[in-house]
Amino acid sequence: MLKPADEIQSSPLGLPAPLTGENLEAVFGREDGLFWSSLVNSVQITVLSVLLLTLSSAMLAHYLVRSKARWTKPAMLMLLSGLMIPPAVILQPVTQVLDAVGLMNTLPGVVLSNVAYYLPFGVFVFAGFIGTVPVDIEEAAGIDGASRLRMFWQVVFPTLRPAAASVMIFLGVWVWNDFLSPLVILGPESGTTVTVGVYRSVGEYSTNFGTLYAFSFLASLPVLLFFVALQKQFVAGLTAGSVK
């Protein structure tokens, strides 16, 4: 990244001397604006996907854990079975469904496909944490006149912050690093994400490795900062219950 392209090929293991910022300038100054358009699309897709997944999986997990209906356990098993299916296996039927509803080659189509695929993981994580929350506090809120929705958001969800941080970090990294779904669903005419942008920055006959490494570094920087911002809650989520 900080090394001239000719030195990368001639001495790949050597230290960069002298340091250069030409590779970063080349990425920022591309005429087609590939990095900036990819960054905007990736941020939109990741933020919307993670928010929808966190909220929907938390509410669904709470309902499945607290409900006494007989079908909740089979429903939980059916959701968890979705974690065993690779996304590439179901990509073709997903594209057919998105095309039928007019969401193919759109950002909302990518977001909805992410929500549908990663929802079982969020439910699995939140269900384990909700099982540790005493039912007494929910019953007390109900006696005080709180509705089920208000009880969930004001009583239950604040206790799930460590779980929410864990879910947001895992899903944020997975969605941000996803390559196949944006490549197929968005298509070449509807924009690109940072991972697809790295792929498209590779030339057919020759590649400037300096700009390629600079693009890859800049693509990984936002998700790294996101992890650093939530690392305390993430560690708390991993260690929750270990001393009980």
Secondary structure, 3 states (H helix, E strand, C coil): CCCCHHHHHHCCCCCCCCCCCHHHHHHHCCCCCHHHHHHHHHHHHHHHHHHHHHHHHHHHHHHHHHCCCCCHHHHHHHHHHHHHCCCCCCHHHHHHHHHHCCCCCCHHHHHHHHHHHHHHHHHHHHHHHHCCCCHHHHHHHHHCCCCHHHHHHHHHHHHHHHHHHHHHHHHHHHHHHCCHHHHHHHCCCCCCCHHHHHHHCCCCCCCCHHHHHHHHHHHHHHHHHHHHHCHHHHHHHHHCCCCC
